[in-house]
């Protein structure tokens, strides 16, 4: 009896404990419900702040996602971040950064997602991620009103826009690494109908995709097969195509954008791989001319044929697109005849561009081979050879390189171009045989006008034994000066450029016979490409874009094609969305500050981008009134429009317009009045020695 009473007592205690626990649970639930009712409506307790996605997309561009997530955690643990900063990021920070980077890539459009996949007949990479051009144009017009306005201004109803595709090989990391496993083929594109300033902005060139060169090598047909598949994305036989157009919405108004293929912009090596020609090492080095031969003695040339040293374009016999396809068909029917391939300069490739029936409706092999003047002239081209030969001639006549170097070091470059380096003319750059001056293209663009001015100062009369060398180099300086005017501005001087190229070639072959490279001949066709396209395109802008591509690929070791294109698209979309004022504006101020002057807000900056390029306070400029001026600052009420340059003008002291003295006269000029930045040397505090702009001699 006592035992049963004890058990009942224990049971009662357990029931009381459970009842107490239930009451505690109910109280906690009640308090939680009350707290939720008192909380502001529309806010979820566990959701991330609204701006977090934008922040994550920005952070994903600042480094590797693993490094960023580790840095955020350590900064939070150290107490350097506010407690709410890590809200929503306590776990899976790296995963959230990856998702943020893919936001733009996964956007759905009427033309599919921005990033799509292409099937390749390869085991290593069966599916290749690329940015679909129609979907990307639709998405960019959706997220950026400025881009939509640009397209609306560029489209002419009923006239298709012209698509130019660029391809080049890049190596993220150490370019001297013997293992080329990480070398990539980068493919960009643009619309040639965009204004000049847009074509010169790296953010405006969309990236189609990147793919490892080792993968392309395994692809039947190589680069040509890859490009055939890319052209089939732009202009497929069926489905959405640039031929039918992409409908974008600009301020809620639909605009139909159609496009045709306008050419490949590439260096000599890429053109060789695309067209299936023999290239610089073959007997026929030019797909445009059918009678120009290389590596053939002049005595062996038959009537009507010329060598690459020919200076008379009137002697060139031009191929047509139809004759090129006819020659290829003849080679394909006799593909075992190597002599025939050598004679016609083409290779038979059933996987190439010239072999595909559908591609023939898109691709015109003669018209669409767009030479790049960067690689033709200053990228291991004509200017590199001529600089070395001029220095050799100076040395032979007792003018040492030390004298030339001392003259170089007197000059200062515009701030955006850096400074003159004493190693520009070092022995290791020119070699012992003086065949070519190894240099970056940007260095040569600064070196050529200074060397031209040195020759003009030293060789002052026609009787001088180096007078013809000076005349030849001065024409090279004028050719480069015209080409530097830009895609649209250079078109005003086509006839003058054609004349200068011929005069330069005649002097070059006389003075430096035997030093003509295939690029010497391709220089003549730059003008032909300008006339065909109506614009002068170069690889300078795409070479600058390589910096972003390399940055995206530097620390990626798995699925590099997929990660890089997603990162590239994310960076471009974010930049166009947030910095459209600077990307699509012809002029804009850099890091401007507002000032209240007489009740009006006026912006002032020490740097600006004008039609002539980037300028900074302290630069000397050439005005359209043929006056030299010192830039003091830039002023504008709108930061990106109607920019006025505050300058101090100088007075000319000689007929050559090389010596100037300050007037201490400050004026304001419009952005259209500034022609170009100048290379200069100070004689004293008030006197300058400047190298006039090339346009002043036109």
Secondary structure as GFF3:
##gff-version 3
##sequence-region A 1 698
A	DSSP	alpha_helix	2	38	.	.	.	ID=ss1
A	DSSP	alpha_helix	52	59	.	.	.	ID=ss2
A	DSSP	alpha_helix	65	77	.	.	.	ID=ss3
A	DSSP	three_ten_helix	83	86	.	.	.	ID=ss4
A	DSSP	alpha_helix	93	101	.	.	.	ID=ss5
A	DSSP	beta_strand	108	109	.	.	.	ID=ss6
A	DSSP	beta_strand	112	113	.	.	.	ID=ss7
A	DSSP	beta_strand	115	119	.	.	.	ID=ss8
A	DSSP	beta_strand	127	131	.	.	.	ID=ss9
A	DSSP	alpha_helix	133	143	.	.	.	ID=ss10
A	DSSP	alpha_helix	145	154	.	.	.	ID=ss11
A	DSSP	beta_strand	161	171	.	.	.	ID=ss12
A	DSSP	beta_strand	183	191	.	.	.	ID=ss13
A	DSSP	alpha_helix	196	199	.	.	.	ID=ss14
A	DSSP	three_ten_helix	202	204	.	.	.	ID=ss15
A	DSSP	beta_strand	206	212	.	.	.	ID=ss16
A	DSSP	alpha_helix	213	218	.	.	.	ID=ss17
A	DSSP	alpha_helix	223	234	.	.	.	ID=ss18
A	DSSP	beta_strand	246	250	.	.	.	ID=ss19
A	DSSP	beta_strand	253	257	.	.	.	ID=ss20
A	DSSP	beta_strand	259	265	.	.	.	ID=ss21
A	DSSP	alpha_helix	268	275	.	.	.	ID=ss22
A	DSSP	three_ten_helix	279	281	.	.	.	ID=ss23
A	DSSP	beta_strand	292	293	.	.	.	ID=ss24
A	DSSP	three_ten_helix	298	300	.	.	.	ID=ss25
A	DSSP	beta_strand	306	307	.	.	.	ID=ss26
A	DSSP	three_ten_helix	313	315	.	.	.	ID=ss27
A	DSSP	alpha_helix	321	333	.	.	.	ID=ss28
A	DSSP	alpha_helix	338	344	.	.	.	ID=ss29
A	DSSP	three_ten_helix	359	361	.	.	.	ID=ss30
A	DSSP	beta_strand	369	370	.	.	.	ID=ss31
A	DSSP	alpha_helix	373	373	.	.	.	ID=ss32
A	DSSP	pi_helix	374	378	.	.	.	ID=ss33
A	DSSP	alpha_helix	382	396	.	.	.	ID=ss34
A	DSSP	alpha_helix	401	409	.	.	.	ID=ss35
A	DSSP	three_ten_helix	415	417	.	.	.	ID=ss36
A	DSSP	three_ten_helix	422	425	.	.	.	ID=ss37
A	DSSP	alpha_helix	427	430	.	.	.	ID=ss38
A	DSSP	alpha_helix	441	458	.	.	.	ID=ss39
A	DSSP	alpha_helix	467	483	.	.	.	ID=ss40
A	DSSP	three_ten_helix	489	493	.	.	.	ID=ss41
A	DSSP	alpha_helix	494	511	.	.	.	ID=ss42
A	DSSP	alpha_helix	518	533	.	.	.	ID=ss43
A	DSSP	alpha_helix	540	553	.	.	.	ID=ss44
A	DSSP	alpha_helix	560	578	.	.	.	ID=ss45
A	DSSP	alpha_helix	580	583	.	.	.	ID=ss46
A	DSSP	beta_strand	588	590	.	.	.	ID=ss47
A	DSSP	beta_strand	593	597	.	.	.	ID=ss48
A	DSSP	beta_strand	600	605	.	.	.	ID=ss49
A	DSSP	beta_strand	607	610	.	.	.	ID=ss50
A	DSSP	beta_strand	613	616	.	.	.	ID=ss51
A	DSSP	beta_strand	620	623	.	.	.	ID=ss52
A	DSSP	beta_strand	628	636	.	.	.	ID=ss53
A	DSSP	beta_strand	644	652	.	.	.	ID=ss54
A	DSSP	beta_strand	659	670	.	.	.	ID=ss55
A	DSSP	three_ten_helix	671	673	.	.	.	ID=ss56
A	DSSP	beta_strand	674	677	.	.	.	ID=ss57
A	DSSP	beta_strand	679	682	.	.	.	ID=ss58
A	DSSP	beta_strand	687	691	.	.	.	ID=ss59
A	DSSP	three_ten_helix	694	697	.	.	.	ID=ss60
###
